[in-house]
Amino acid sequence: MKKQIILNLPVKDLDKSKAFFSALGFTFDDRFSGENAAFMHIVEGTIQAMLTTESFFQSLIDKPLADAKQANELVICLSCESREEVDSLIAKAVAAGGRTPHPPEDHGFMYDQGFEDIDGHLWNLVWTAPEA
């Protein structure tokens, strides 16, 4: 898997957001979508976004959800080539002064871990099995 940027964006109404972005020509991948989230291709294979309901987004972070109409915040998600790369980058982030807001999550076909940088920006590193 080549490196990609995947934006995680909280939305108030998932169906309305999907309709809006579909109108702009963006497509969705139902394999990675559900009632709380929708995986959106911004630029196929390069830039993606995971639209999530605000309540689901809130469950992924340990501080208040920013109101995007009042302030901007997002989780920057980077794909990794292996579980080891995820762990290595997390270790480097913590050594440089970052922190991990939650333990790694291992779903078998997907492994991820997040960190908060020194300015408080949230990052998520994820490895997904090629066959997923």
Salt bridges, closest charged atoms under 4 A:
ASP29 OD2 - ARG31 NH2 2.85
GLU44 OE1 - HIS41 ND1 3.64
GLU54 OE2 - LYS12 NZ 3.22
ASP62 OD2 - ARG99 NH2 2.85
GLU73 OE1 - HIS121 ND1 3.91
GLU85 OE2 - LYS3 NZ 2.47
GLU105 OE1 - HIS107 NE2 3.52
ASP106 OD2 - ARG83 NH1 2.85
GLU116 OE1 - LYS63 NZ 3.01
GLU116 OE2 - ARG99 NE 3.26
